[in-house]
Amino acid sequence: MSHGLTGPSSEEPPVPEEGPGPGGRAASARGLGALANGQAEPWRPPWVRAAKAGWPVAAALVIAAVQVVGSTVAGRHQSGRAPLDAFGYLLLLLGPALLVLRRRWPVAAVAGSSAVTALYLVAGYPYGPVFVSWVIACCVAVAAGHRRAAWAGLGGVYLAHVVITFVLPADWLRTAPVSIAWWQELGLVAWLLLVLSVAEIIRFRREQMAAHREFRQQQEQRRVDEERLRMARELHDILAHSLSLISVQAGVALELIDSRPEQARTALATIKATSKEALGEVRQVLGTLRGPGAAAPRGPAPGLARLDELTEQAERVGLAVEVRETGERRAPAAGVDLTAFRIVQEALTNVIRHSVARQATVGLDWTDPAALVVTVDDPGPAATGDAGGSGSGLTGMRERVAAFGGTITAGPLAGGGFRVRATLPTTGVEDA
């Protein structure tokens, strides 16, 4: 016998419009567009976006000024180097110009700046801050994850320095090679390794921060999904149970409205009471969607204390429910209490919709001090025809029980009928 359950699909709550004010509708449209694209970037004023877009060019101009002025001043104190000419100044400007590409094409920026720096060394121009643009390009490439390109650029420039200083004959060069002591060469190597080490540390920190942000976003999304699923289960159970009772009573009223109007009036009164109660519970669930300052729920959350109301509703549609309790009733956590109530509600709704039985038995076993065992027995047999439903009722039961680490079984009995049995822990459970 199929004991699935379905209810009307709950609609998404409307997105509140922004209040009046300049740019209110535009900001709302931008926010909805960002959500549709899966982005959470906040809106920024136009001048902030313009400053962010122009920052690479401004930084390149500053670096170009540093390299030109610094190299010109340094050249006055290096008598053995070739004086700066038009080609030398072009190289000093070309390196910073390539830095404009460092964000979009970091590999091209590091390759170009390395070639420019190596050519500057080969030309014999004065040493100075010409290395600034090259070092920045290497660091940006490392931070962007292009470590091989950065290390290749570093190795290429250092190789050019070694060849010019120690390998090539003096008459092959524009200027005489500078005499460098071994400790100076080791210092140069240590400085280059320090620069790339700092870049690696920055890259690692960025990746770590990005991983932490992604983890927090995943946690937040999981909490949102769990809350949405919880509300979907609540609405499903409330609406499916209430609409099942309303459907049965409406059928009774249609059958008796001409021959027995008094009984039809009773059925209509039951429909009114059931729908009013369902609307109250729906408002209570949807109230959690409101922001801070929302009105508190008008009534307590459903629990086993309202089990009598549930059996009375079932009796109004002709289903006699017998409640059997074993052991001394305790006060479980609110979440467990609600879960037990919803399981009984769902199981009785299934009996009403999918069985021809006119009686059912609800069992509450409190003998285990650490757990509550809830059973709902339907003597059967199953109703013929399609009672509707998608089978999500039993799925919702399992999700509710699994949230507290309990177990649930649902299936036919050996002698006929159907049983739902759930074991819910009552110790070590905290309310969400």
ZAGU-973112 format. One record per residue (C-alpha): residue in three letters; x, y, z. Coordinates in nm, 3 decimals. Layout:
BEGIN
<r 'ala',<X,Y,Z>>
...
//
This chain:
BEGIN
<r 'met',<0.000,0.000,0.000>>
<r 'ser',<0.147,0.330,-0.097>>
<r 'his',<0.159,0.577,0.191>>
<r 'gly',<0.298,0.876,0.009>>
<r 'leu',<0.180,1.224,0.085>>
<r 'thr',<0.172,1.543,-0.106>>
<r 'gly',<0.050,1.894,-0.056>>
<r 'pro',<0.023,2.213,-0.255>>
<r 'ser',<0.359,2.351,-0.350>>
<r 'ser',<0.453,2.651,-0.140>>
<r 'glu',<0.538,2.963,-0.331>>
<r 'glu',<0.850,3.168,-0.269>>
<r 'pro',<0.780,3.477,-0.058>>
<r 'pro',<0.786,3.801,-0.257>>
<r 'val',<1.106,4.002,-0.249>>
<r 'pro',<1.034,4.327,-0.065>>
<r 'glu',<1.081,4.637,-0.273>>
<r 'glu',<1.317,4.906,-0.158>>
<r 'gly',<1.175,5.213,0.001>>
<r 'pro',<1.163,5.549,-0.169>>
<r 'gly',<1.487,5.729,-0.224>>
<r 'pro',<1.730,5.822,-0.499>>
<r 'gly',<1.858,5.518,-0.680>>
<r 'gly',<1.629,5.283,-0.486>>
<r 'arg',<1.482,5.099,-0.786>>
<r 'ala',<1.815,5.093,-0.969>>
<r 'ala',<1.993,4.950,-0.666>>
<r 'ser',<1.719,4.689,-0.628>>
<r 'ala',<1.754,4.589,-0.993>>
<r 'arg',<2.130,4.561,-0.957>>
<r 'gly',<2.090,4.348,-0.644>>
<r 'leu',<1.845,4.112,-0.817>>
<r 'gly',<2.075,4.087,-1.119>>
<r 'ala',<2.370,3.999,-0.898>>
<r 'leu',<2.166,3.731,-0.721>>
<r 'ala',<2.051,3.586,-1.054>>
<r 'asn',<2.414,3.557,-1.165>>
<r 'gly',<2.521,3.397,-0.839>>
<r 'gln',<2.723,3.705,-0.737>>
<r 'ala',<2.725,3.883,-0.405>>
<r 'glu',<2.937,4.186,-0.494>>
<r 'pro',<2.801,4.501,-0.329>>
<r 'trp',<2.714,4.805,-0.533>>
<r 'arg',<2.981,5.077,-0.547>>
<r 'pro',<2.953,5.443,-0.647>>
<r 'pro',<3.071,5.533,-0.999>>
<r 'trp',<3.375,5.725,-0.873>>
<r 'val',<3.492,5.420,-0.676>>
<r 'arg',<3.462,5.199,-0.985>>
<r 'ala',<3.645,5.460,-1.196>>
<r 'ala',<3.928,5.486,-0.941>>
<r 'lys',<3.959,5.108,-0.928>>
<r 'ala',<3.972,5.083,-1.308>>
<r 'gly',<4.234,5.361,-1.337>>
<r 'trp',<4.458,5.234,-1.058>>
<r 'pro',<4.683,5.013,-1.282>>
<r 'val',<4.762,5.307,-1.510>>
<r 'ala',<4.833,5.541,-1.219>>
<r 'ala',<5.061,5.284,-1.056>>
<r 'ala',<5.248,5.232,-1.385>>
<r 'leu',<5.305,5.610,-1.417>>
<r 'val',<5.445,5.629,-1.063>>
<r 'ile',<5.680,5.335,-1.124>>
<r 'ala',<5.791,5.487,-1.455>>
<r 'ala',<5.877,5.814,-1.280>>
<r 'val',<6.073,5.627,-1.011>>
<r 'gln',<6.269,5.427,-1.268>>
<r 'val',<6.351,5.725,-1.492>>
<r 'val',<6.448,5.966,-1.211>>
<r 'gly',<6.626,5.703,-1.004>>
<r 'ser',<6.826,5.563,-1.296>>
<r 'thr',<6.922,5.913,-1.412>>
<r 'val',<7.054,6.004,-1.067>>
<r 'ala',<7.229,5.667,-1.027>>
<r 'gly',<7.398,5.707,-1.366>>
<r 'arg',<7.580,6.019,-1.246>>
<r 'his',<7.765,5.811,-0.986>>
<r 'gln',<7.853,5.514,-1.213>>
<r 'ser',<8.140,5.620,-1.435>>
<r 'gly',<8.193,5.280,-1.594>>
<r 'arg',<7.841,5.243,-1.735>>
<r 'ala',<7.698,5.365,-2.065>>
<r 'pro',<7.508,5.694,-2.034>>
<r 'leu',<7.133,5.684,-2.076>>
<r 'asp',<7.015,5.772,-2.424>>
<r 'ala',<6.679,5.764,-2.600>>
<r 'phe',<6.683,5.383,-2.621>>
<r 'gly',<6.770,5.355,-2.251>>
<r 'tyr',<6.482,5.583,-2.150>>
<r 'leu',<6.252,5.383,-2.377>>
<r 'leu',<6.344,5.066,-2.189>>
<r 'leu',<6.287,5.242,-1.856>>
<r 'leu',<5.936,5.339,-1.970>>
<r 'leu',<5.853,5.012,-2.144>>
<r 'gly',<5.882,4.803,-1.825>>
<r 'pro',<5.619,5.004,-1.629>>
<r 'ala',<5.398,5.018,-1.940>>
<r 'leu',<5.387,4.638,-1.943>>
<r 'leu',<5.264,4.642,-1.582>>
<r 'val',<4.928,4.771,-1.705>>
<r 'leu',<4.872,4.415,-1.836>>
<r 'arg',<4.973,4.244,-1.511>>
<r 'arg',<4.617,4.170,-1.392>>
<r 'arg',<4.470,4.044,-1.718>>
<r 'trp',<4.781,3.885,-1.873>>
<r 'pro',<5.034,3.824,-1.593>>
<r 'val',<5.244,3.581,-1.798>>
<r 'ala',<5.284,3.831,-2.082>>
<r 'ala',<5.371,4.106,-1.832>>
<r 'val',<5.642,3.902,-1.659>>
<r 'ala',<5.786,3.779,-1.990>>
<r 'gly',<5.797,4.130,-2.139>>
<r 'ser',<5.943,4.298,-1.829>>
<r 'ser',<6.206,4.022,-1.800>>
<r 'ala',<6.308,4.074,-2.163>>
<r 'val',<6.324,4.453,-2.116>>
<r 'thr',<6.535,4.419,-1.799>>
<r 'ala',<6.774,4.171,-1.960>>
<r 'leu',<6.814,4.398,-2.264>>
<r 'tyr',<6.886,4.693,-2.032>>
<r 'leu',<7.165,4.494,-1.866>>
<r 'val',<7.310,4.383,-2.199>>
<r 'ala',<7.314,4.745,-2.319>>
<r 'gly',<7.533,4.839,-2.022>>
<r 'tyr',<7.316,5.118,-1.884>>
<r 'pro',<7.354,5.228,-1.520>>
<r 'tyr',<7.219,5.006,-1.242>>
<r 'gly',<6.928,5.152,-1.053>>
<r 'pro',<6.553,5.109,-0.995>>
<r 'val',<6.508,4.954,-1.340>>
<r 'phe',<6.438,4.628,-1.158>>
<r 'val',<6.124,4.763,-0.986>>
<r 'ser',<5.880,4.687,-1.269>>
<r 'trp',<6.037,4.346,-1.326>>
<r 'val',<6.013,4.248,-0.957>>
<r 'ile',<5.649,4.364,-0.938>>
<r 'ala',<5.560,4.165,-1.252>>
<r 'cys',<5.719,3.850,-1.104>>
<r 'cys',<5.537,3.894,-0.772>>
<r 'val',<5.201,3.949,-0.944>>
<r 'ala',<5.256,3.637,-1.158>>
<r 'val',<5.329,3.429,-0.848>>
<r 'ala',<5.022,3.567,-0.667>>
<r 'ala',<4.808,3.487,-0.973>>
<r 'gly',<4.928,3.126,-0.970>>
<r 'his',<5.171,3.149,-1.264>>
<r 'arg',<5.472,3.042,-1.061>>
<r 'arg',<5.660,2.879,-1.348>>
<r 'ala',<5.646,3.198,-1.555>>
<r 'ala',<5.774,3.403,-1.259>>
<r 'trp',<6.060,3.164,-1.186>>
<r 'ala',<6.147,3.149,-1.557>>
<r 'gly',<6.161,3.529,-1.574>>
<r 'leu',<6.379,3.541,-1.264>>
<r 'gly',<6.613,3.276,-1.401>>
<r 'gly',<6.635,3.446,-1.742>>
<r 'val',<6.735,3.786,-1.603>>
<r 'tyr',<6.982,3.635,-1.357>>
<r 'leu',<7.132,3.424,-1.635>>
<r 'ala',<7.179,3.738,-1.846>>
<r 'his',<7.356,3.902,-1.550>>
<r 'val',<7.589,3.601,-1.503>>
<r 'val',<7.675,3.579,-1.874>>
<r 'ile',<7.751,3.952,-1.897>>
<r 'thr',<7.953,3.962,-1.575>>
<r 'phe',<8.150,3.637,-1.585>>
<r 'val',<8.132,3.478,-1.933>>
<r 'leu',<8.146,3.728,-2.219>>
<r 'pro',<8.481,3.885,-2.303>>
<r 'ala',<8.516,4.255,-2.225>>
<r 'asp',<8.559,4.354,-2.589>>
<r 'trp',<8.218,4.205,-2.670>>
<r 'leu',<8.043,4.450,-2.437>>
<r 'arg',<7.963,4.820,-2.468>>
<r 'thr',<8.117,4.882,-2.127>>
<r 'ala',<8.366,4.701,-1.909>>
<r 'pro',<8.202,4.443,-1.680>>
<r 'val',<8.165,4.540,-1.315>>
<r 'ser',<8.389,4.351,-1.076>>
<r 'ile',<8.163,4.173,-0.824>>
<r 'ala',<8.293,3.988,-0.517>>
<r 'trp',<8.156,3.647,-0.430>>
<r 'trp',<7.975,3.775,-0.122>>
<r 'gln',<7.803,4.041,-0.334>>
<r 'glu',<7.685,3.773,-0.577>>
<r 'leu',<7.549,3.564,-0.291>>
<r 'gly',<7.371,3.870,-0.157>>
<r 'leu',<7.211,3.927,-0.498>>
<r 'val',<7.091,3.566,-0.514>>
<r 'ala',<6.958,3.586,-0.156>>
<r 'trp',<6.774,3.910,-0.240>>
<r 'leu',<6.606,3.754,-0.545>>
<r 'leu',<6.504,3.446,-0.348>>
<r 'leu',<6.369,3.667,-0.069>>
<r 'val',<6.155,3.861,-0.316>>
<r 'leu',<6.000,3.544,-0.459>>
<r 'ser',<5.960,3.394,-0.112>>
<r 'val',<5.758,3.697,-0.003>>
<r 'ala',<5.550,3.661,-0.320>>
<r 'glu',<5.488,3.293,-0.240>>
<r 'ile',<5.379,3.382,0.114>>
<r 'ile',<5.138,3.643,-0.022>>
<r 'arg',<5.001,3.391,-0.271>>
<r 'phe',<4.955,3.131,0.004>>
<r 'arg',<4.775,3.380,0.229>>
<r 'arg',<4.544,3.482,-0.054>>
<r 'glu',<4.458,3.123,-0.134>>
<r 'gln',<4.399,3.051,0.234>>
<r 'met',<4.169,3.353,0.270>>
<r 'ala',<3.983,3.255,-0.046>>
<r 'ala',<3.939,2.901,0.088>>
<r 'his',<3.806,3.038,0.418>>
<r 'arg',<3.561,3.266,0.236>>
<r 'glu',<3.440,2.979,0.021>>
<r 'phe',<3.401,2.757,0.329>>
<r 'arg',<3.198,3.025,0.508>>
<r 'gln',<2.981,3.074,0.201>>
<r 'gln',<2.922,2.700,0.177>>
<r 'gln',<2.827,2.687,0.545>>
<r 'glu',<2.589,2.979,0.504>>
<r 'gln',<2.436,2.823,0.193>>
<r 'arg',<2.396,2.492,0.376>>
<r 'arg',<2.218,2.667,0.664>>
<r 'val',<1.990,2.844,0.418>>
<r 'asp',<1.913,2.516,0.238>>
<r 'glu',<1.844,2.337,0.567>>
<r 'glu',<1.612,2.615,0.681>>
<r 'arg',<1.432,2.612,0.347>>
<r 'leu',<1.393,2.235,0.365>>
<r 'arg',<1.264,2.258,0.722>>
<r 'met',<1.004,2.514,0.623>>
<r 'ala',<0.906,2.308,0.319>>
<r 'arg',<0.845,2.006,0.545>>
<r 'glu',<0.642,2.216,0.788>>
<r 'leu',<0.424,2.363,0.515>>
<r 'his',<0.383,2.023,0.351>>
<r 'asp',<0.267,1.859,0.673>>
<r 'ile',<0.034,2.144,0.769>>
<r 'leu',<-0.130,2.185,0.430>>
<r 'ala',<-0.147,1.817,0.339>>
<r 'his',<-0.311,1.722,0.668>>
<r 'ser',<-0.556,2.013,0.668>>
<r 'leu',<-0.650,1.983,0.302>>
<r 'ser',<-0.706,1.608,0.340>>
<r 'leu',<-0.953,1.673,0.621>>
<r 'ile',<-1.117,1.953,0.423>>
<r 'ser',<-1.147,1.730,0.117>>
<r 'val',<-1.317,1.453,0.313>>
<r 'gln',<-1.555,1.693,0.487>>
<r 'ala',<-1.635,1.869,0.160>>
<r 'gly',<-1.729,1.532,0.009>>
<r 'val',<-1.955,1.461,0.307>>
<r 'ala',<-2.121,1.802,0.276>>
<r 'leu',<-2.189,1.752,-0.095>>
<r 'glu',<-2.346,1.413,-0.029>>
<r 'leu',<-2.571,1.532,0.256>>
<r 'ile',<-2.650,1.892,0.164>>
<r 'asp',<-2.993,1.797,0.021>>
<r 'ser',<-3.098,1.496,0.231>>
<r 'arg',<-2.940,1.584,0.568>>
<r 'pro',<-2.862,1.954,0.577>>
<r 'glu',<-2.781,1.952,0.950>>
<r 'gln',<-2.502,1.699,0.904>>
<r 'ala',<-2.379,1.896,0.602>>
<r 'arg',<-2.371,2.205,0.824>>
<r 'thr',<-2.153,2.017,1.073>>
<r 'ala',<-1.912,1.916,0.796>>
<r 'leu',<-1.890,2.276,0.676>>
<r 'ala',<-1.821,2.395,1.031>>
<r 'thr',<-1.540,2.142,1.051>>
<r 'ile',<-1.397,2.273,0.724>>
<r 'lys',<-1.406,2.628,0.861>>
<r 'ala',<-1.230,2.531,1.187>>
<r 'thr',<-0.969,2.321,1.009>>
<r 'ser',<-0.887,2.589,0.753>>
<r 'lys',<-0.860,2.855,1.024>>
<r 'glu',<-0.619,2.645,1.224>>
<r 'ala',<-0.412,2.566,0.913>>
<r 'leu',<-0.388,2.934,0.821>>
<r 'gly',<-0.266,3.013,1.172>>
<r 'glu',<0.009,2.751,1.151>>
<r 'val',<0.110,2.867,0.801>>
<r 'arg',<0.139,3.226,0.925>>
<r 'gln',<0.353,3.106,1.213>>
<r 'val',<0.591,2.922,0.976>>
<r 'leu',<0.609,3.208,0.726>>
<r 'gly',<0.676,3.450,1.010>>
<r 'thr',<1.032,3.314,1.026>>
<r 'leu',<1.093,3.467,0.682>>
<r 'arg',<1.045,3.817,0.814>>
<r 'gly',<1.335,4.027,0.925>>
<r 'pro',<1.413,4.162,1.273>>
<r 'gly',<1.119,4.319,1.443>>
<r 'ala',<0.865,4.066,1.313>>
<r 'ala',<0.578,3.981,1.540>>
<r 'ala',<0.626,3.683,1.766>>
<r 'pro',<0.430,3.364,1.690>>
<r 'arg',<0.075,3.381,1.822>>
<r 'gly',<0.085,3.030,1.965>>
<r 'pro',<0.332,2.766,2.074>>
<r 'ala',<0.481,2.524,1.823>>
<r 'pro',<0.280,2.202,1.782>>
<r 'gly',<0.381,1.913,2.008>>
<r 'leu',<0.251,1.599,2.172>>
<r 'ala',<0.050,1.816,2.412>>
<r 'arg',<-0.181,1.883,2.115>>
<r 'leu',<-0.221,1.516,2.030>>
<r 'asp',<-0.583,1.524,2.151>>
<r 'glu',<-0.662,1.797,1.896>>
<r 'leu',<-0.511,1.580,1.623>>
<r 'thr',<-0.721,1.277,1.717>>
<r 'glu',<-1.034,1.492,1.734>>
<r 'gln',<-0.971,1.620,1.383>>
<r 'ala',<-0.932,1.263,1.260>>
<r 'glu',<-1.253,1.158,1.432>>
<r 'arg',<-1.445,1.434,1.255>>
<r 'val',<-1.372,1.262,0.924>>
<r 'gly',<-1.466,0.918,1.058>>
<r 'leu',<-1.125,0.787,1.170>>
<r 'ala',<-1.124,0.662,1.529>>
<r 'val',<-0.776,0.700,1.681>>
<r 'glu',<-0.666,0.513,1.993>>
<r 'val',<-0.362,0.651,2.177>>
<r 'arg',<-0.157,0.407,2.384>>
<r 'glu',<0.123,0.537,2.606>>
<r 'thr',<0.376,0.317,2.782>>
<r 'gly',<0.597,0.452,3.057>>
<r 'glu',<0.598,0.796,3.214>>
<r 'arg',<0.571,1.086,2.970>>
<r 'arg',<0.865,1.326,2.976>>
<r 'ala',<0.918,1.671,2.832>>
<r 'pro',<1.147,1.622,2.530>>
<r 'ala',<1.330,1.899,2.349>>
<r 'ala',<1.102,2.123,2.144>>
<r 'gly',<1.246,1.993,1.815>>
<r 'val',<1.187,1.629,1.914>>
<r 'asp',<0.840,1.714,2.041>>
<r 'leu',<0.750,1.881,1.710>>
<r 'thr',<0.898,1.591,1.509>>
<r 'ala',<0.694,1.333,1.703>>
<r 'phe',<0.377,1.538,1.648>>
<r 'arg',<0.441,1.575,1.275>>
<r 'ile',<0.510,1.202,1.235>>
<r 'val',<0.176,1.116,1.396>>
<r 'gln',<0.003,1.384,1.189>>
<r 'glu',<0.159,1.261,0.866>>
<r 'ala',<0.084,0.895,0.939>>
<r 'leu',<-0.282,0.966,1.024>>
<r 'thr',<-0.314,1.174,0.708>>
<r 'asn',<-0.184,0.876,0.510>>
<r 'val',<-0.444,0.652,0.673>>
<r 'ile',<-0.722,0.895,0.579>>
<r 'arg',<-0.604,0.925,0.219>>
<r 'his',<-0.471,0.580,0.136>>
<r 'ser',<-0.666,0.333,0.353>>
<r 'val',<-1.026,0.224,0.396>>
<r 'ala',<-0.966,0.167,0.767>>
<r 'arg',<-1.186,0.360,1.003>>
<r 'gln',<-0.956,0.320,1.300>>
<r 'ala',<-0.585,0.365,1.376>>
<r 'thr',<-0.359,0.319,1.676>>
<r 'val',<-0.094,0.563,1.796>>
<r 'gly',<0.169,0.434,2.037>>
<r 'leu',<0.409,0.640,2.251>>
<r 'asp',<0.670,0.430,2.430>>
<r 'trp',<0.862,0.618,2.702>>
<r 'thr',<1.017,0.314,2.870>>
<r 'asp',<1.362,0.384,2.726>>
<r 'pro',<1.504,0.680,2.927>>
<r 'ala',<1.711,0.792,2.626>>
<r 'ala',<1.453,0.764,2.348>>
<r 'leu',<1.089,0.797,2.252>>
<r 'val',<0.936,0.534,2.024>>
<r 'val',<0.639,0.653,1.816>>
<r 'thr',<0.426,0.400,1.626>>
<r 'val',<0.118,0.450,1.411>>
<r 'asp',<-0.065,0.135,1.299>>
<r 'asp',<-0.312,0.128,1.011>>
<r 'pro',<-0.509,-0.200,1.003>>
<r 'gly',<-0.583,-0.155,0.631>>
<r 'pro',<-0.670,-0.260,0.372>>
<r 'ala',<-0.545,-0.008,0.118>>
<r 'ala',<-0.794,0.208,-0.067>>
<r 'thr',<-0.848,0.140,-0.434>>
<r 'gly',<-0.778,0.408,-0.691>>
<r 'asp',<-0.528,0.686,-0.696>>
<r 'ala',<-0.539,0.901,-0.385>>
<r 'gly',<-0.287,1.144,-0.527>>
<r 'gly',<0.039,1.244,-0.372>>
<r 'ser',<0.404,1.231,-0.469>>
<r 'gly',<0.533,1.016,-0.185>>
<r 'ser',<0.720,1.305,-0.025>>
<r 'gly',<0.546,1.253,0.308>>
<r 'leu',<0.758,0.954,0.408>>
<r 'thr',<1.067,1.132,0.278>>
<r 'gly',<0.988,1.426,0.504>>
<r 'met',<0.951,1.191,0.802>>
<r 'arg',<1.291,1.037,0.737>>
<r 'glu',<1.452,1.380,0.704>>
<r 'arg',<1.299,1.497,1.032>>
<r 'val',<1.410,1.188,1.222>>
<r 'ala',<1.758,1.186,1.067>>
<r 'ala',<1.810,1.549,1.179>>
<r 'phe',<1.807,1.425,1.541>>
<r 'gly',<2.001,1.104,1.481>>
<r 'gly',<1.696,0.879,1.513>>
<r 'thr',<1.565,0.594,1.301>>
<r 'ile',<1.234,0.531,1.124>>
<r 'thr',<1.079,0.236,0.945>>
<r 'ala',<0.761,0.232,0.737>>
<r 'gly',<0.613,-0.072,0.569>>
<r 'pro',<0.331,-0.327,0.553>>
<r 'leu',<0.252,-0.556,0.847>>
<r 'ala',<0.254,-0.935,0.821>>
<r 'gly',<-0.119,-0.963,0.891>>
<r 'gly',<-0.213,-0.673,0.670>>
<r 'gly',<-0.213,-0.303,0.723>>
<r 'phe',<0.074,-0.058,0.752>>
<r 'arg',<0.301,0.061,1.034>>
<r 'val',<0.518,0.365,1.083>>
<r 'arg',<0.771,0.331,1.367>>
<r 'ala',<1.015,0.607,1.464>>
<r 'thr',<1.275,0.613,1.742>>
<r 'leu',<1.368,0.963,1.856>>
<r 'pro',<1.650,1.033,2.105>>
<r 'thr',<1.542,1.240,2.404>>
<r 'thr',<1.884,1.296,2.562>>
<r 'gly',<2.174,1.496,2.426>>
<r 'val',<1.946,1.681,2.182>>
<r 'glu',<1.965,2.059,2.152>>
<r 'asp',<1.706,2.273,1.981>>
<r 'ala',<1.813,2.460,1.671>>
//
